[in-house]
Amino acid sequence: MTAADRPAVRVVCVTYHPGPELADFARSLRGATDSPTHLVLVDNGSDRRVVDEVATTYGAQVRDPGGNLGYGRAANVGAAEGDEPWLVIANPDIVWHTGALDRLLEVATADPTVGAAGPALLNVDGTRYPSARALPSLTQGVGHAVLGRVWPTNPWTIAYQRRQEDTSLEQRAAGWLSGACLLVRRTAFEQVGGFDEAYFMFFEDLDLGERLSRAGWTNVYVPSAVVTHVGGTSWRERPAPMIRAHHASAYLYLSRRYDGWYLWPVRAAIRVGLVVRQTLELRRAR
């Protein structure tokens, strides 16, 4: 593929008071692809010093949405402009391995049914994070969401983890892909309306993967493309808001997925269980 044939990519990175990891993201992106890239930093925070410095050094554009919009809504802001055929949505604490984005593009452009492609996510210790997952069933999803922290060895969590903890090296279709680093075909993203902005943070990637599948697109896991996810930078500094956001998104997703009138007892149990789980997690975080 010649330079003129390479597809343009709009790389959208949502930031919130980032540290030095943002410069690592921008620096490593340069070695991830030979395609023309347009890096857009959507800053949900109030202190722009690090973001502006990285933008100046690496030629990125900064979008100030005027407040903390949450992850999905801010990503939509960054994706809305431009006409690049491919979008990357990624966390600022991602380090790209050499050629990783090129490999994602190679796989996705070869199959016109691919709506999203995700790389292998490595933890900082080199282990693989299960970033390509099956959609949760009713019993497994609810049981794990409600009881996973309160009763870690419950049968629903055990079954859920067995389905999710596939870190094999096989390229395959998945129910959904981690939003920590995701390549999306613009036409597919726009067809389904982008991220659902009702999710402030968490579950927006699961929801997107499910809606892409329903619209006839394929989510593909590409383990030959590798990135390292530092992870947890926001959690470590602001655990309480993150815990609340996670539980609110969990209830939103599950209540929407199981919204039949006859499932009201299930929704009631989910709400009570998540309140108990959130309370326990907040106590541990103090």
Backbone hydrogen bonds, N-H to C=O, Kabsch-Sander energy under -0.5 kcal/mol:
donor,donor_aa,acceptor,acceptor_aa,energy
5,D,2,T,-0.8
6,R,2,T,-0.8
6,R,3,A,-0.7
9,V,36,P,-2.4
10,R,86,W,-2.6
11,V,9,V,-0.7
11,V,38,H,-2.0
12,V,10,R,-0.7
12,V,88,V,-3.7
13,C,11,V,-0.6
13,C,40,V,-2.7
14,V,12,V,-0.5
14,V,90,A,-0.9
15,T,13,C,-0.5
15,T,42,V,-2.6
22,L,19,G,-1.6
24,D,20,P,-1.5
25,F,21,E,-2.1
26,A,22,L,-2.3
27,R,23,A,-2.7
28,S,24,D,-2.4
29,L,25,F,-1.8
30,R,26,A,-0.9
30,R,27,R,-0.7
31,G,28,S,-1.0
32,A,29,L,-1.4
33,T,29,L,-0.7
38,H,9,V,-2.3
39,L,37,T,-0.5
40,V,11,V,-3.2
41,L,61,Q,-3.3
42,V,13,C,-2.2
42,V,40,V,-0.7
43,D,41,L,-0.8
43,D,63,R,-2.2
44,N,15,T,-3.1
44,N,42,V,-0.8
48,R,46,S,-0.7
52,D,48,R,-3.1
53,E,49,R,-2.0
54,V,50,V,-2.4
55,A,51,V,-2.5
56,T,52,D,-2.3
57,T,53,E,-2.2
58,Y,54,V,-2.6
59,G,55,A,-0.9
60,A,55,A,-1.4
61,Q,39,L,-2.5
63,R,41,L,-2.9
64,D,62,V,-0.5
69,L,67,G,-1.0
71,Y,200,F,-2.2
74,A,70,G,-1.4
75,A,71,Y,-2.5
76,N,72,G,-2.2
77,V,73,R,-1.6
78,G,74,A,-2.0
79,A,75,A,-2.0
80,A,76,N,-1.7
81,E,77,V,-0.7
86,W,8,A,-1.2
87,L,184,V,-2.9
88,V,10,R,-2.8
89,I,182,L,-2.7
90,A,12,V,-2.2
90,A,88,V,-0.5
91,N,180,A,-2.8
94,I,91,N,-0.8
95,V,228,T,-2.8
96,W,94,I,-0.5
97,H,226,V,-1.7
99,G,31,G,-2.3
100,A,97,H,-2.2
101,L,32,A,-0.5
102,D,32,A,-2.3
103,R,99,G,-2.1
104,L,100,A,-1.9
105,L,101,L,-2.5
106,E,102,D,-2.4
107,V,103,R,-2.1
108,A,104,L,-2.5
109,T,105,L,-2.7
110,A,106,E,-1.0
111,D,107,V,-0.5
111,D,108,A,-0.8
114,V,111,D,-1.9
115,G,113,T,-0.5
115,G,218,T,-2.4
116,A,218,T,-1.7
117,A,183,L,-2.7
118,G,220,V,-2.4
120,A,222,V,-0.7
120,A,225,A,-3.2
121,L,129,Y,-0.6
122,L,120,A,-0.6
122,L,227,V,-2.9
123,N,127,T,-3.4
126,G,123,N,-2.2
129,Y,121,L,-3.3
131,S,129,Y,-1.7
133,R,176,W,-2.6
141,G,137,S,-2.8
142,V,138,L,-2.3
143,G,139,T,-2.4
144,H,140,Q,-2.4
145,A,141,G,-2.3
146,V,142,V,-2.5
147,L,143,G,-2.3
148,G,144,H,-2.1
151,W,147,L,-3.5
154,N,151,W,-2.0
158,I,154,N,-2.1
159,A,155,P,-2.2
160,Y,156,W,-2.6
161,Q,157,T,-2.8
162,R,158,I,-1.8
163,R,159,A,-1.5
164,Q,160,Y,-1.8
165,E,161,Q,-2.5
166,D,164,Q,-1.2
167,T,165,E,-0.9
172,R,221,Y,-1.3
174,A,219,N,-2.6
175,G,133,R,-1.1
176,W,133,R,-2.1
178,S,131,S,-2.4
181,C,178,S,-1.0
182,L,89,I,-2.1
183,L,117,A,-2.8
184,V,87,L,-3.4
184,V,182,L,-0.5
185,R,115,G,-2.7
186,R,85,P,-2.6
189,F,185,R,-2.6
190,E,186,R,-2.9
191,Q,187,T,-1.8
192,V,188,A,-1.7
193,G,190,E,-0.8
194,G,189,F,-3.0
197,E,195,F,-0.7
199,Y,196,D,-1.6
200,F,198,A,-0.7
207,D,203,F,-2.5
208,L,204,E,-1.9
209,G,205,D,-2.5
210,E,206,L,-2.1
211,R,207,D,-2.2
212,L,208,L,-2.6
213,S,209,G,-2.0
214,R,210,E,-2.2
215,A,211,R,-1.5
216,G,213,S,-1.6
217,W,212,L,-2.6
218,T,113,T,-2.5
219,N,174,A,-0.5
220,V,116,A,-2.7
220,V,218,T,-0.6
221,Y,172,R,-3.3
222,V,118,G,-3.3
222,V,220,V,-0.5
225,A,222,V,-1.9
226,V,224,S,-0.5
227,V,120,A,-2.3
228,T,95,V,-2.8
229,H,122,L,-3.1
230,V,93,D,-2.7
230,V,228,T,-0.7
236,R,232,G,-2.7
237,E,233,T,-1.0
238,R,234,S,-2.3
242,M,238,R,-1.4
243,I,239,P,-2.5
244,R,240,A,-2.3
245,A,241,P,-2.4
246,H,242,M,-2.5
247,H,243,I,-2.0
248,A,244,R,-2.3
249,S,245,A,-2.3
250,A,246,H,-2.1
251,Y,247,H,-2.2
252,L,248,A,-2.2
253,Y,249,S,-2.7
254,L,250,A,-2.4
255,S,251,Y,-2.8
256,R,252,L,-1.7
257,R,253,Y,-2.3
258,Y,254,L,-1.9
259,D,256,R,-0.7
263,L,260,G,-1.9
264,W,261,W,-1.4
266,V,263,L,-0.5
267,R,263,L,-2.1
268,A,264,W,-2.3
269,A,265,P,-2.2
270,I,266,V,-2.5
271,R,267,R,-2.4
272,V,268,A,-2.4
273,G,269,A,-2.7
274,L,270,I,-2.7
275,V,271,R,-2.0
276,V,272,V,-2.2
277,R,273,G,-2.5
278,Q,274,L,-2.8
279,T,275,V,-2.3
280,L,276,V,-2.2
281,E,277,R,-2.2
282,L,278,Q,-2.6
283,R,279,T,-1.8
284,R,280,L,-1.9
285,A,281,E,-1.7
286,R,282,L,-0.7
286,R,283,R,-0.8
